[in-house]
Amino acid sequence: MIQFEVTVTVEGGLHARPAALFVNRTSQFQSKITLNKGAKKVDGKSILGIMTLGVTQGDHLTIEVDGSDEEHVAAEIRELFHQEFAS
């Protein structure tokens, strides 16, 4: 299992559009993805789950990736947050 933290820099946080982009990008992989914000944990392949976290700009998330392709998934997520969610 790979665990890492990201800071949300996208304006407005992880609202519907960035949540959908995250799910579209990660749903093609086999690994289980969990997003943690404080004590809340949600399935990283669920748009509704991500939106219920109420993630705003500047929040820190802990992301867990567990599965056979976890290293590739973790790299995709890091790229997503550092390039496409950067604003």
PDB file with SEQRES, HELIX, SHEET and CRYST1 records, atoms N, CA, C and O in Angstrom:
SEQRES   1 A   87  MET ILE GLN PHE GLU VAL THR VAL THR VAL GLU GLY GLY          
SEQRES   2 A   87  LEU HIS ALA ARG PRO ALA ALA LEU PHE VAL ASN ARG THR          
SEQRES   3 A   87  SER GLN PHE GLN SER LYS ILE THR LEU ASN LYS GLY ALA          
SEQRES   4 A   87  LYS LYS VAL ASP GLY LYS SER ILE LEU GLY ILE MET THR          
SEQRES   5 A   87  LEU GLY VAL THR GLN GLY ASP HIS LEU THR ILE GLU VAL          
SEQRES   6 A   87  ASP GLY SER ASP GLU GLU HIS VAL ALA ALA GLU ILE ARG          
SEQRES   7 A   87  GLU LEU PHE HIS GLN GLU PHE ALA SER                          
HELIX    1 AA1 ALA A   16  THR A   26  1                                  11    
HELIX    2 AA2 ILE A   47  THR A   52  1                                   6    
HELIX    3 AA3 GLU A   70  GLU A   79  1                                  10    
HELIX    4 AA4 LEU A   80  GLU A   84  3                                   5    
SHEET    1 AA1 4 ILE A   2  THR A   7  0                                        
SHEET    2 AA1 4 HIS A  60  ASP A  66 -1                                        
SHEET    3 AA1 4 LYS A  32  LYS A  37 -1                                        
SHEET    4 AA1 4 LYS A  40  ASP A  43 -1                                        
CRYST1    1.000    1.000    1.000  90.00  90.00  90.00 P 1           1          
ATOM      1  N   MET A   1       0.840  -1.188   0.000  1.00  0.00           N  
ATOM      2  CA  MET A   1       0.000   0.000   0.000  1.00  0.00           C  
ATOM      3  C   MET A   1       0.880   1.245   0.000  1.00  0.00           C  
ATOM      4  O   MET A   1       1.878   1.323   0.715  1.00  0.00           O  
ATOM      5  N   ILE A   2       0.490   2.197  -0.805  1.00  0.00           N  
ATOM      6  CA  ILE A   2       1.178   3.483  -0.878  1.00  0.00           C  
ATOM      7  C   ILE A   2       0.277   4.529  -0.235  1.00  0.00           C  
ATOM      8  O   ILE A   2      -0.923   4.589  -0.502  1.00  0.00           O  
ATOM      9  N   GLN A   3       0.876   5.342   0.610  1.00  0.00           N  
ATOM     10  CA  GLN A   3       0.125   6.423   1.260  1.00  0.00           C  
ATOM     11  C   GLN A   3       0.912   7.716   1.088  1.00  0.00           C  
ATOM     12  O   GLN A   3       2.119   7.754   1.327  1.00  0.00           O  
ATOM     13  N   PHE A   4       0.226   8.770   0.676  1.00  0.00           N  
ATOM     14  CA  PHE A   4       0.894  10.055   0.520  1.00  0.00           C  
ATOM     15  C   PHE A   4      -0.110  11.172   0.733  1.00  0.00           C  
ATOM     16  O   PHE A   4      -1.322  10.955   0.730  1.00  0.00           O  
ATOM     17  N   GLU A   5       0.425  12.380   0.920  1.00  0.00           N  
ATOM     18  CA  GLU A   5      -0.435  13.537   1.156  1.00  0.00           C  
ATOM     19  C   GLU A   5      -0.352  14.496  -0.024  1.00  0.00           C  
ATOM     20  O   GLU A   5       0.680  14.616  -0.685  1.00  0.00           O  
ATOM     21  N   VAL A   6      -1.457  15.167  -0.266  1.00  0.00           N  
ATOM     22  CA  VAL A   6      -1.499  16.203  -1.276  1.00  0.00           C  
ATOM     23  C   VAL A   6      -2.198  17.414  -0.671  1.00  0.00           C  
ATOM     24  O   VAL A   6      -3.006  17.294   0.250  1.00  0.00           O  
ATOM     25  N   THR A   7      -1.869  18.568  -1.208  1.00  0.00           N  
ATOM     26  CA  THR A   7      -2.565  19.796  -0.849  1.00  0.00           C  
ATOM     27  C   THR A   7      -3.434  20.185  -2.029  1.00  0.00           C  
ATOM     28  O   THR A   7      -2.969  20.213  -3.168  1.00  0.00           O  
ATOM     29  N   VAL A   8      -4.671  20.479  -1.764  1.00  0.00           N  
ATOM     30  CA  VAL A   8      -5.614  20.826  -2.822  1.00  0.00           C  
ATOM     31  C   VAL A   8      -5.418  22.299  -3.180  1.00  0.00           C  
ATOM     32  O   VAL A   8      -5.621  23.190  -2.355  1.00  0.00           O  
ATOM     33  N   THR A   9      -5.024  22.528  -4.419  1.00  0.00           N  
ATOM     34  CA  THR A   9      -4.784  23.892  -4.865  1.00  0.00           C  
ATOM     35  C   THR A   9      -5.822  24.373  -5.865  1.00  0.00           C  
ATOM     36  O   THR A   9      -5.857  25.554  -6.209  1.00  0.00           O  
ATOM     37  N   VAL A  10      -6.661  23.470  -6.330  1.00  0.00           N  
ATOM     38  CA  VAL A  10      -7.658  23.845  -7.318  1.00  0.00           C  
ATOM     39  C   VAL A  10      -8.656  24.819  -6.689  1.00  0.00           C  
ATOM     40  O   VAL A  10      -9.143  24.606  -5.579  1.00  0.00           O  
ATOM     41  N   GLU A  11      -8.945  25.890  -7.426  1.00  0.00           N  
ATOM     42  CA  GLU A  11      -9.863  26.914  -6.936  1.00  0.00           C  
ATOM     43  C   GLU A  11     -11.241  26.294  -6.711  1.00  0.00           C  
ATOM     44  O   GLU A  11     -11.785  25.633  -7.595  1.00  0.00           O  
ATOM     45  N   GLY A  12     -11.783  26.510  -5.551  1.00  0.00           N  
ATOM     46  CA  GLY A  12     -13.102  25.978  -5.225  1.00  0.00           C  
ATOM     47  C   GLY A  12     -13.050  24.581  -4.627  1.00  0.00           C  
ATOM     48  O   GLY A  12     -14.087  24.035  -4.250  1.00  0.00           O  
ATOM     49  N   GLY A  13     -11.861  23.993  -4.533  1.00  0.00           N  
ATOM     50  CA  GLY A  13     -11.726  22.664  -3.938  1.00  0.00           C  
ATOM     51  C   GLY A  13     -12.152  21.560  -4.888  1.00  0.00           C  
ATOM     52  O   GLY A  13     -12.220  21.758  -6.101  1.00  0.00           O  
ATOM     53  N   LEU A  14     -12.434  20.404  -4.329  1.00  0.00           N  
ATOM     54  CA  LEU A  14     -12.826  19.254  -5.158  1.00  0.00           C  
ATOM     55  C   LEU A  14     -14.343  19.240  -5.322  1.00  0.00           C  
ATOM     56  O   LEU A  14     -15.033  18.400  -4.744  1.00  0.00           O  
ATOM     57  N   HIS A  15     -14.847  20.169  -6.108  1.00  0.00           N  
ATOM     58  CA  HIS A  15     -16.272  20.198  -6.425  1.00  0.00           C  
ATOM     59  C   HIS A  15     -16.525  19.211  -7.564  1.00  0.00           C  
ATOM     60  O   HIS A  15     -15.647  18.411  -7.889  1.00  0.00           O  
ATOM     61  N   ALA A  16     -17.688  19.254  -8.162  1.00  0.00           N  
ATOM     62  CA  ALA A  16     -18.119  18.229  -9.119  1.00  0.00           C  
ATOM     63  C   ALA A  16     -17.130  17.991 -10.264  1.00  0.00           C  
ATOM     64  O   ALA A  16     -16.793  16.843 -10.553  1.00  0.00           O  
ATOM     65  N   ARG A  17     -16.668  19.044 -10.910  1.00  0.00           N  
ATOM     66  CA  ARG A  17     -15.806  18.854 -12.086  1.00  0.00           C  
ATOM     67  C   ARG A  17     -14.464  18.217 -11.742  1.00  0.00           C  
ATOM     68  O   ARG A  17     -14.090  17.228 -12.373  1.00  0.00           O  
ATOM     69  N   PRO A  18     -13.721  18.748 -10.760  1.00  0.00           N  
ATOM     70  CA  PRO A  18     -12.458  18.075 -10.422  1.00  0.00           C  
ATOM     71  C   PRO A  18     -12.671  16.680  -9.842  1.00  0.00           C  
ATOM     72  O   PRO A  18     -11.854  15.787 -10.064  1.00  0.00           O  
ATOM     73  N   ALA A  19     -13.758  16.485  -9.104  1.00  0.00           N  
ATOM     74  CA  ALA A  19     -14.048  15.147  -8.569  1.00  0.00           C  
ATOM     75  C   ALA A  19     -14.299  14.176  -9.716  1.00  0.00           C  
ATOM     76  O   ALA A  19     -13.825  13.041  -9.684  1.00  0.00           O  
ATOM     77  N   ALA A  20     -15.040  14.616 -10.725  1.00  0.00           N  
ATOM     78  CA  ALA A  20     -15.304  13.764 -11.885  1.00  0.00           C  
ATOM     79  C   ALA A  20     -14.008  13.467 -12.640  1.00  0.00           C  
ATOM     80  O   ALA A  20     -13.790  12.339 -13.082  1.00  0.00           O  
ATOM     81  N   LEU A  21     -13.162  14.463 -12.784  1.00  0.00           N  
ATOM     82  CA  LEU A  21     -11.874  14.255 -13.454  1.00  0.00           C  
ATOM     83  C   LEU A  21     -11.032  13.244 -12.680  1.00  0.00           C  
ATOM     84  O   LEU A  21     -10.399  12.370 -13.272  1.00  0.00           O  
ATOM     85  N   PHE A  22     -11.031  13.371 -11.350  1.00  0.00           N  
ATOM     86  CA  PHE A  22     -10.277  12.432 -10.513  1.00  0.00           C  
ATOM     87  C   PHE A  22     -10.788  11.009 -10.709  1.00  0.00           C  
ATOM     88  O   PHE A  22      -9.999  10.084 -10.900  1.00  0.00           O  
ATOM     89  N   VAL A  23     -12.094  10.834 -10.663  1.00  0.00           N  
ATOM     90  CA  VAL A  23     -12.687   9.501 -10.795  1.00  0.00           C  
ATOM     91  C   VAL A  23     -12.460   8.944 -12.199  1.00  0.00           C  
ATOM     92  O   VAL A  23     -12.141   7.766 -12.357  1.00  0.00           O  
ATOM     93  N   ASN A  24     -12.624   9.787 -13.214  1.00  0.00           N  
ATOM     94  CA  ASN A  24     -12.389   9.321 -14.583  1.00  0.00           C  
ATOM     95  C   ASN A  24     -10.951   8.858 -14.777  1.00  0.00           C  
ATOM     96  O   ASN A  24     -10.689   7.873 -15.468  1.00  0.00           O  
ATOM     97  N   ARG A  25     -10.033   9.576 -14.163  1.00  0.00           N  
ATOM     98  CA  ARG A  25      -8.617   9.240 -14.306  1.00  0.00           C  
ATOM     99  C   ARG A  25      -8.260   7.964 -13.554  1.00  0.00           C  
ATOM    100  O   ARG A  25      -7.441   7.175 -14.027  1.00  0.00           O  
ATOM    101  N   THR A  26      -8.867   7.755 -12.390  1.00  0.00           N  
ATOM    102  CA  THR A  26      -8.463   6.642 -11.534  1.00  0.00           C  
ATOM    103  C   THR A  26      -9.317   5.381 -11.691  1.00  0.00           C  
ATOM    104  O   THR A  26      -8.890   4.295 -11.299  1.00  0.00           O  
ATOM    105  N   SER A  27     -10.505   5.513 -12.255  1.00  0.00           N  
ATOM    106  CA  SER A  27     -11.400   4.345 -12.319  1.00  0.00           C  
ATOM    107  C   SER A  27     -10.913   3.268 -13.273  1.00  0.00           C  
ATOM    108  O   SER A  27     -11.385   2.132 -13.216  1.00  0.00           O  
ATOM    109  N   GLN A  28      -9.982   3.606 -14.142  1.00  0.00           N  
ATOM    110  CA  GLN A  28      -9.465   2.630 -15.090  1.00  0.00           C  
ATOM    111  C   GLN A  28      -8.464   1.656 -14.448  1.00  0.00           C  
ATOM    112  O   GLN A  28      -8.046   0.683 -15.076  1.00  0.00           O  
ATOM    113  N   PHE A  29      -8.086   1.927 -13.196  1.00  0.00           N  
ATOM    114  CA  PHE A  29      -7.087   1.102 -12.524  1.00  0.00           C  
ATOM    115  C   PHE A  29      -7.748   0.098 -11.589  1.00  0.00           C  
ATOM    116  O   PHE A  29      -8.892   0.274 -11.170  1.00  0.00           O  
ATOM    117  N   GLN A  30      -7.003  -0.957 -11.272  1.00  0.00           N  
ATOM    118  CA  GLN A  30      -7.506  -2.013 -10.405  1.00  0.00           C  
ATOM    119  C   GLN A  30      -7.394  -1.669  -8.927  1.00  0.00           C  
ATOM    120  O   GLN A  30      -8.191  -2.147  -8.119  1.00  0.00           O  
ATOM    121  N   SER A  31      -6.429  -0.859  -8.569  1.00  0.00           N  
ATOM    122  CA  SER A  31      -6.149  -0.592  -7.159  1.00  0.00           C  
ATOM    123  C   SER A  31      -7.310   0.091  -6.451  1.00  0.00           C  
ATOM    124  O   SER A  31      -8.077   0.840  -7.057  1.00  0.00           O  
ATOM    125  N   LYS A  32      -7.421  -0.181  -5.163  1.00  0.00           N  
ATOM    126  CA  LYS A  32      -8.389   0.490  -4.314  1.00  0.00           C  
ATOM    127  C   LYS A  32      -7.790   1.829  -3.912  1.00  0.00           C  
ATOM    128  O   LYS A  32      -6.628   1.902  -3.514  1.00  0.00           O  
ATOM    129  N   ILE A  33      -8.588   2.890  -4.019  1.00  0.00           N  
ATOM    130  CA  ILE A  33      -8.122   4.239  -3.702  1.00  0.00           C  
ATOM    131  C   ILE A  33      -9.009   4.799  -2.598  1.00  0.00           C  
ATOM    132  O   ILE A  33     -10.236   4.785  -2.703  1.00  0.00           O  
ATOM    133  N   THR A  34      -8.378   5.289  -1.548  1.00  0.00           N  
ATOM    134  CA  THR A  34      -9.117   5.873  -0.432  1.00  0.00           C  
ATOM    135  C   THR A  34      -8.604   7.281  -0.191  1.00  0.00           C  
ATOM    136  O   THR A  34      -7.397   7.511  -0.112  1.00  0.00           O  
ATOM    137  N   LEU A  35      -9.540   8.227  -0.075  1.00  0.00           N  
ATOM    138  CA  LEU A  35      -9.197   9.604   0.258  1.00  0.00           C  
ATOM    139  C   LEU A  35      -9.575   9.850   1.704  1.00  0.00           C  
ATOM    140  O   LEU A  35     -10.679   9.514   2.133  1.00  0.00           O  
ATOM    141  N   ASN A  36      -8.652  10.440   2.456  1.00  0.00           N  
ATOM    142  CA  ASN A  36      -8.873  10.724   3.870  1.00  0.00           C  
ATOM    143  C   ASN A  36      -8.737  12.217   4.109  1.00  0.00           C  
ATOM    144  O   ASN A  36      -7.751  12.845   3.723  1.00  0.00           O  
ATOM    145  N   LYS A  37      -9.747  12.762   4.749  1.00  0.00           N  
ATOM    146  CA  LYS A  37      -9.670  14.162   5.202  1.00  0.00           C  
ATOM    147  C   LYS A  37     -10.057  14.138   6.673  1.00  0.00           C  
ATOM    148  O   LYS A  37     -11.225  13.954   7.015  1.00  0.00           O  
ATOM    149  N   GLY A  38      -9.075  14.325   7.531  1.00  0.00           N  
ATOM    150  CA  GLY A  38      -9.330  14.198   8.961  1.00  0.00           C  
ATOM    151  C   GLY A  38      -9.768  12.779   9.275  1.00  0.00           C  
ATOM    152  O   GLY A  38      -9.086  11.821   8.909  1.00  0.00           O  
ATOM    153  N   ALA A  39     -10.893  12.638   9.947  1.00  0.00           N  
ATOM    154  CA  ALA A  39     -11.400  11.314  10.317  1.00  0.00           C  
ATOM    155  C   ALA A  39     -12.276  10.698   9.236  1.00  0.00           C  
ATOM    156  O   ALA A  39     -12.683   9.542   9.358  1.00  0.00           O  
ATOM    157  N   LYS A  40     -12.576  11.459   8.167  1.00  0.00           N  
ATOM    158  CA  LYS A  40     -13.445  10.967   7.101  1.00  0.00           C  
ATOM    159  C   LYS A  40     -12.643  10.196   6.058  1.00  0.00           C  
ATOM    160  O   LYS A  40     -11.563  10.624   5.650  1.00  0.00           O  
ATOM    161  N   LYS A  41     -13.181   9.053   5.632  1.00  0.00           N  
ATOM    162  CA  LYS A  41     -12.567   8.240   4.582  1.00  0.00           C  
ATOM    163  C   LYS A  41     -13.623   7.953   3.535  1.00  0.00           C  
ATOM    164  O   LYS A  41     -14.758   7.611   3.865  1.00  0.00           O  
ATOM    165  N   VAL A  42     -13.246   8.094   2.261  1.00  0.00           N  
ATOM    166  CA  VAL A  42     -14.191   7.783   1.198  1.00  0.00           C  
ATOM    167  C   VAL A  42     -13.489   7.017   0.088  1.00  0.00           C  
ATOM    168  O   VAL A  42     -12.266   7.048  -0.048  1.00  0.00           O  
ATOM    169  N   ASP A  43     -14.311   6.328  -0.701  1.00  0.00           N  
ATOM    170  CA  ASP A  43     -13.826   5.609  -1.871  1.00  0.00           C  
ATOM    171  C   ASP A  43     -13.387   6.628  -2.923  1.00  0.00           C  
ATOM    172  O   ASP A  43     -14.164   7.498  -3.316  1.00  0.00           O  
ATOM    173  N   GLY A  44     -12.161   6.515  -3.364  1.00  0.00           N  
ATOM    174  CA  GLY A  44     -11.616   7.446  -4.343  1.00  0.00           C  
ATOM    175  C   GLY A  44     -12.146   7.246  -5.749  1.00  0.00           C  
ATOM    176  O   GLY A  44     -11.777   7.988  -6.660  1.00  0.00           O  
ATOM    177  N   LYS A  45     -13.003   6.258  -5.943  1.00  0.00           N  
ATOM    178  CA  LYS A  45     -13.606   6.045  -7.262  1.00  0.00           C  
ATOM    179  C   LYS A  45     -15.075   6.436  -7.256  1.00  0.00           C  
ATOM    180  O   LYS A  45     -15.821   6.061  -8.160  1.00  0.00           O  
ATOM    181  N   SER A  46     -15.497   7.186  -6.244  1.00  0.00           N  
ATOM    182  CA  SER A  46     -16.881   7.627  -6.129  1.00  0.00           C  
ATOM    183  C   SER A  46     -16.944   9.154  -6.141  1.00  0.00           C  
ATOM    184  O   SER A  46     -16.433   9.808  -5.231  1.00  0.00           O  
ATOM    185  N   ILE A  47     -17.567   9.714  -7.167  1.00  0.00           N  
ATOM    186  CA  ILE A  47     -17.700  11.175  -7.240  1.00  0.00           C  
ATOM    187  C   ILE A  47     -18.458  11.689  -6.021  1.00  0.00           C  
ATOM    188  O   ILE A  47     -18.046  12.662  -5.388  1.00  0.00           O  
ATOM    189  N   LEU A  48     -19.557  11.034  -5.701  1.00  0.00           N  
ATOM    190  CA  LEU A  48     -20.357  11.451  -4.554  1.00  0.00           C  
ATOM    191  C   LEU A  48     -19.550  11.360  -3.264  1.00  0.00           C  
ATOM    192  O   LEU A  48     -19.617  12.250  -2.416  1.00  0.00           O  
ATOM    193  N   GLY A  49     -18.789  10.281  -3.122  1.00  0.00           N  
ATOM    194  CA  GLY A  49     -17.953  10.123  -1.933  1.00  0.00           C  
ATOM    195  C   GLY A  49     -16.957  11.258  -1.795  1.00  0.00           C  
ATOM    196  O   GLY A  49     -16.788  11.815  -0.710  1.00  0.00           O  
ATOM    197  N   ILE A  50     -16.299  11.601  -2.891  1.00  0.00           N  
ATOM    198  CA  ILE A  50     -15.307  12.681  -2.857  1.00  0.00           C  
ATOM    199  C   ILE A  50     -15.985  14.003  -2.505  1.00  0.00           C  
ATOM    200  O   ILE A  50     -15.460  14.789  -1.716  1.00  0.00           O  
ATOM    201  N   MET A  51     -17.138  14.238  -3.089  1.00  0.00           N  
ATOM    202  CA  MET A  51     -17.828  15.506  -2.831  1.00  0.00           C  
ATOM    203  C   MET A  51     -18.310  15.613  -1.382  1.00  0.00           C  
ATOM    204  O   MET A  51     -18.394  16.715  -0.838  1.00  0.00           O  
ATOM    205  N   THR A  52     -18.625  14.486  -0.759  1.00  0.00           N  
ATOM    206  CA  THR A  52     -19.082  14.534   0.637  1.00  0.00           C  
ATOM    207  C   THR A  52     -17.959  14.900   1.610  1.00  0.00           C  
ATOM    208  O   THR A  52     -18.225  15.257   2.758  1.00  0.00           O  
ATOM    209  N   LEU A  53     -16.718  14.814   1.157  1.00  0.00           N  
ATOM    210  CA  LEU A  53     -15.605  15.226   2.016  1.00  0.00           C  
ATOM    211  C   LEU A  53     -15.607  16.738   2.239  1.00  0.00           C  
ATOM    212  O   LEU A  53     -15.090  17.222   3.246  1.00  0.00           O  
ATOM    213  N   GLY A  54     -16.186  17.476   1.306  1.00  0.00           N  
ATOM    214  CA  GLY A  54     -16.209  18.934   1.444  1.00  0.00           C  
ATOM    215  C   GLY A  54     -14.813  19.539   1.362  1.00  0.00           C  
ATOM    216  O   GLY A  54     -14.466  20.428   2.140  1.00  0.00           O  
ATOM    217  N   VAL A  55     -14.024  19.057   0.427  1.00  0.00           N  
ATOM    218  CA  VAL A  55     -12.639  19.504   0.297  1.00  0.00           C  
ATOM    219  C   VAL A  55     -12.591  20.897  -0.322  1.00  0.00           C  
ATOM    220  O   VAL A  55     -13.144  21.130  -1.397  1.00  0.00           O  
ATOM    221  N   THR A  56     -11.930  21.807   0.360  1.00  0.00           N  
ATOM    222  CA  THR A  56     -11.780  23.165  -0.150  1.00  0.00           C  
ATOM    223  C   THR A  56     -10.315  23.440  -0.477  1.00  0.00           C  
ATOM    224  O   THR A  56      -9.420  22.688  -0.089  1.00  0.00           O  
ATOM    225  N   GLN A  57     -10.098  24.522  -1.191  1.00  0.00           N  
ATOM    226  CA  GLN A  57      -8.739  24.904  -1.578  1.00  0.00           C  
ATOM    227  C   GLN A  57      -7.886  25.075  -0.318  1.00  0.00           C  
ATOM    228  O   GLN A  57      -8.299  25.741   0.631  1.00  0.00           O  
ATOM    229  N   GLY A  58      -6.717  24.483  -0.316  1.00  0.00           N  
ATOM    230  CA  GLY A  58      -5.805  24.567   0.817  1.00  0.00           C  
ATOM    231  C   GLY A  58      -5.890  23.375   1.765  1.00  0.00           C  
ATOM    232  O   GLY A  58      -5.029  23.209   2.628  1.00  0.00           O  
ATOM    233  N   ASP A  59      -6.910  22.554   1.613  1.00  0.00           N  
ATOM    234  CA  ASP A  59      -7.031  21.359   2.461  1.00  0.00           C  
ATOM    235  C   ASP A  59      -5.932  20.349   2.112  1.00  0.00           C  
ATOM    236  O   ASP A  59      -5.425  20.307   0.991  1.00  0.00           O  
ATOM    237  N   HIS A  60      -5.590  19.550   3.105  1.00  0.00           N  
ATOM    238  CA  HIS A  60      -4.620  18.470   2.914  1.00  0.00           C  
ATOM    239  C   HIS A  60      -5.378  17.149   2.933  1.00  0.00           C  
ATOM    240  O   HIS A  60      -6.214  16.917   3.807  1.00  0.00           O  
ATOM    241  N   LEU A  61      -5.088  16.298   1.981  1.00  0.00           N  
ATOM    242  CA  LEU A  61      -5.703  14.971   1.904  1.00  0.00           C  
ATOM    243  C   LEU A  61      -4.625  13.913   2.016  1.00  0.00           C  
ATOM    244  O   LEU A  61      -3.514  14.077   1.512  1.00  0.00           O  
ATOM    245  N   THR A  62      -4.971  12.831   2.682  1.00  0.00           N  
ATOM    246  CA  THR A  62      -4.110  11.658   2.670  1.00  0.00           C  
ATOM    247  C   THR A  62      -4.757  10.659   1.720  1.00  0.00           C  
ATOM    248  O   THR A  62      -5.936  10.329   1.850  1.00  0.00           O  
ATOM    249  N   ILE A  63      -3.980  10.194   0.781  1.00  0.00           N  
ATOM    250  CA  ILE A  63      -4.480   9.263  -0.228  1.00  0.00           C  
ATOM    251  C   ILE A  63      -3.790   7.920  -0.045  1.00  0.00           C  
ATOM    252  O   ILE A  63      -2.566   7.834   0.059  1.00  0.00           O  
ATOM    253  N   GLU A  64      -4.605   6.878  -0.009  1.00  0.00           N  
ATOM    254  CA  GLU A  64      -4.088   5.517   0.099  1.00  0.00           C  
ATOM    255  C   GLU A  64      -4.419   4.776  -1.191  1.00  0.00           C  
ATOM    256  O   GLU A  64      -5.546   4.838  -1.684  1.00  0.00           O  
ATOM    257  N   VAL A  65      -3.441   4.084  -1.723  1.00  0.00           N  
ATOM    258  CA  VAL A  65      -3.625   3.300  -2.941  1.00  0.00           C  
ATOM    259  C   VAL A  65      -3.122   1.895  -2.652  1.00  0.00           C  
ATOM    260  O   VAL A  65      -1.983   1.704  -2.226  1.00  0.00           O  
ATOM    261  N   ASP A  66      -3.985   0.915  -2.889  1.00  0.00           N  
ATOM    262  CA  ASP A  66      -3.634  -0.460  -2.568  1.00  0.00           C  
ATOM    263  C   ASP A  66      -4.043  -1.379  -3.717  1.00  0.00           C  
ATOM    264  O   ASP A  66      -5.224  -1.486  -4.048  1.00  0.00           O  
ATOM    265  N   GLY A  67      -3.063  -2.034  -4.315  1.00  0.00           N  
ATOM    266  CA  GLY A  67      -3.376  -2.966  -5.390  1.00  0.00           C  
ATOM    267  C   GLY A  67      -2.176  -3.233  -6.271  1.00  0.00           C  
ATOM    268  O   GLY A  67      -1.081  -2.725  -6.026  1.00  0.00           O  
ATOM    269  N   SER A  68      -2.390  -4.030  -7.290  1.00  0.00           N  
ATOM    270  CA  SER A  68      -1.301  -4.471  -8.148  1.00  0.00           C  
ATOM    271  C   SER A  68      -0.682  -3.343  -8.971  1.00  0.00           C  
ATOM    272  O   SER A  68       0.493  -3.413  -9.331  1.00  0.00           O  
ATOM    273  N   ASP A  69      -1.460  -2.310  -9.269  1.00  0.00           N  
ATOM    274  CA  ASP A  69      -0.942  -1.194 -10.068  1.00  0.00           C  
ATOM    275  C   ASP A  69      -0.805   0.080  -9.239  1.00  0.00           C  
ATOM    276  O   ASP A  69      -0.892   1.184  -9.777  1.00  0.00           O  
ATOM    277  N   GLU A  70      -0.591  -0.069  -7.938  1.00  0.00           N  
ATOM    278  CA  GLU A  70      -0.598   1.073  -7.017  1.00  0.00           C  
ATOM    279  C   GLU A  70       0.447   2.137  -7.345  1.00  0.00           C  
ATOM    280  O   GLU A  70       0.178   3.327  -7.178  1.00  0.00           O  
ATOM    281  N   GLU A  71       1.612   1.742  -7.800  1.00  0.00           N  
ATOM    282  CA  GLU A  71       2.640   2.745  -8.093  1.00  0.00           C  
ATOM    283  C   GLU A  71       2.230   3.616  -9.272  1.00  0.00           C  
ATOM    284  O   GLU A  71       2.447   4.828  -9.254  1.00  0.00           O  
ATOM    285  N   HIS A  72       1.647   3.017 -10.283  1.00  0.00           N  
ATOM    286  CA  HIS A  72       1.188   3.773 -11.449  1.00  0.00           C  
ATOM    287  C   HIS A  72       0.025   4.698 -11.062  1.00  0.00           C  
ATOM    288  O   HIS A  72      -0.035   5.845 -11.506  1.00  0.00           O  
ATOM    289  N   VAL A  73      -0.880   4.200 -10.247  1.00  0.00           N  
ATOM    290  CA  VAL A  73      -2.021   5.001  -9.792  1.00  0.00           C  
ATOM    291  C   VAL A  73      -1.534   6.192  -8.966  1.00  0.00           C  
ATOM    292  O   VAL A  73      -1.992   7.317  -9.163  1.00  0.00           O  
ATOM    293  N   ALA A  74      -0.619   5.943  -8.056  1.00  0.00           N  
ATOM    294  CA  ALA A  74      -0.095   7.025  -7.215  1.00  0.00           C  
ATOM    295  C   ALA A  74       0.571   8.100  -8.074  1.00  0.00           C  
ATOM    296  O   ALA A  74       0.420   9.292  -7.804  1.00  0.00           O  
ATOM    297  N   ALA A  75       1.297   7.690  -9.093  1.00  0.00           N  
ATOM    298  CA  ALA A  75       1.938   8.659  -9.989  1.00  0.00           C  
ATOM    299  C   ALA A  75       0.887   9.472 -10.746  1.00  0.00           C  
ATOM    300  O   ALA A  75       1.044  10.681 -10.916  1.00  0.00           O  
ATOM    301  N   GLU A  76      -0.171   8.823 -11.195  1.00  0.00           N  
ATOM    302  CA  GLU A  76      -1.251   9.529 -11.905  1.00  0.00           C  
ATOM    303  C   GLU A  76      -1.917  10.559 -11.000  1.00  0.00           C  
ATOM    304  O   GLU A  76      -2.188  11.683 -11.421  1.00  0.00           O  
ATOM    305  N   ILE A  77      -2.175  10.172  -9.765  1.00  0.00           N  
ATOM    306  CA  ILE A  77      -2.835  11.088  -8.828  1.00  0.00           C  
ATOM    307  C   ILE A  77      -1.928  12.275  -8.500  1.00  0.00           C  
ATOM    308  O   ILE A  77      -2.378  13.420  -8.469  1.00  0.00           O  
ATOM    309  N   ARG A  78      -0.661  11.993  -8.258  1.00  0.00           N  
ATOM    310  CA  ARG A  78       0.280  13.089  -7.966  1.00  0.00           C  
ATOM    311  C   ARG A  78       0.336  14.065  -9.142  1.00  0.00           C  
ATOM    312  O   ARG A  78       0.330  15.280  -8.940  1.00  0.00           O  
ATOM    313  N   GLU A  79       0.390  13.547 -10.349  1.00  0.00           N  
ATOM    314  CA  GLU A  79       0.420  14.397 -11.540  1.00  0.00           C  
ATOM    315  C   GLU A  79      -0.861  15.225 -11.641  1.00  0.00           C  
ATOM    316  O   GLU A  79      -0.825  16.409 -11.975  1.00  0.00           O  
ATOM    317  N   LEU A  80      -1.966  14.596 -11.354  1.00  0.00           N  
ATOM    318  CA  LEU A  80      -3.255  15.295 -11.400  1.00  0.00           C  
ATOM    319  C   LEU A  80      -3.261  16.485 -10.451  1.00  0.00           C  
ATOM    320  O   LEU A  80      -3.672  17.582 -10.831  1.00  0.00           O  
ATOM    321  N   PHE A  81      -2.811  16.276  -9.222  1.00  0.00           N  
ATOM    322  CA  PHE A  81      -2.821  17.359  -8.243  1.00  0.00           C  
ATOM    323  C   PHE A  81      -1.759  18.413  -8.536  1.00  0.00           C  
ATOM    324  O   PHE A  81      -1.991  19.596  -8.289  1.00  0.00           O  
ATOM    325  N   HIS A  82      -0.607  18.015  -9.054  1.00  0.00           N  
ATOM    326  CA  HIS A  82       0.473  18.974  -9.268  1.00  0.00           C  
ATOM    327  C   HIS A  82       0.374  19.719 -10.590  1.00  0.00           C  
ATOM    328  O   HIS A  82       0.936  20.805 -10.728  1.00  0.00           O  
ATOM    329  N   GLN A  83      -0.339  19.149 -11.573  1.00  0.00           N  
ATOM    330  CA  GLN A  83      -0.405  19.823 -12.864  1.00  0.00           C  
ATOM    331  C   GLN A  83      -1.809  20.279 -13.211  1.00  0.00           C  
ATOM    332  O   GLN A  83      -2.027  21.464 -13.465  1.00  0.00           O  
ATOM    333  N   GLU A  84      -2.755  19.372 -13.228  1.00  0.00           N  
ATOM    334  CA  GLU A  84      -4.088  19.740 -13.701  1.00  0.00           C  
ATOM    335  C   GLU A  84      -4.926  20.439 -12.642  1.00  0.00           C  
ATOM    336  O   GLU A  84      -5.814  21.220 -12.984  1.00  0.00           O  
ATOM    337  N   PHE A  85      -4.669  20.179 -11.372  1.00  0.00           N  
ATOM    338  CA  PHE A  85      -5.418  20.852 -10.317  1.00  0.00           C  
ATOM    339  C   PHE A  85      -4.693  22.094  -9.825  1.00  0.00           C  
ATOM    340  O   PHE A  85      -5.212  22.808  -8.967  1.00  0.00           O  
ATOM    341  N   ALA A  86      -3.515  22.365 -10.344  1.00  0.00           N  
ATOM    342  CA  ALA A  86      -2.763  23.544  -9.921  1.00  0.00           C  
ATOM    343  C   ALA A  86      -3.414  24.789 -10.505  1.00  0.00           C  
ATOM    344  O   ALA A  86      -3.687  24.858 -11.703  1.00  0.00           O  
ATOM    345  N   SER A  87      -3.650  25.738  -9.672  1.00  0.00           N  
ATOM    346  CA  SER A  87      -4.244  27.008 -10.169  1.00  0.00           C  
ATOM    347  C   SER A  87      -3.752  28.165  -9.361  1.00  0.00           C  
ATOM    348  O   SER A  87      -4.133  29.306  -9.621  1.00  0.00           O  
TER     349      SER A  87                                                      
END                                                                             
